[in-house]
Amino acid sequence: MIGSIDCMHWRWDNCPTAWRGQHTRGDQKGPTIILQAVASQDLWVWSAYFGVVGSCNDINVFEQSPLLEEWISGKAPKVFDFREDV
């Protein structure tokens, strides 16, 4: 299933003042929310996960997302590999 996995920070302009410290990193200009997405070669989105509070980087988000546990336990959906037919 894991074809292309990536995390991105989306700026959260309307973040409540009480939460700003939990969602702000030093390299970002303001509070952000992290989106982790998995997409196949045909741009089919297989998974989307918004990181939890305090997750500062891609590794923390990946370790906390249910995707890792599903992949290890074999519950993640299988993707047809077009290269097998060639």
PyMOL commands that set and color helices and strands:
alter all, ss='L'
color gray80, all
select helices_A, chain A and resi 17-23+58-64+66-73+82-85
alter helices_A, ss='H'
color red, helices_A
select strands_A, chain A and resi 4-11+32-39+45-50
alter strands_A, ss='S'
color yellow, strands_A
deselect
rebuild
show_as cartoon
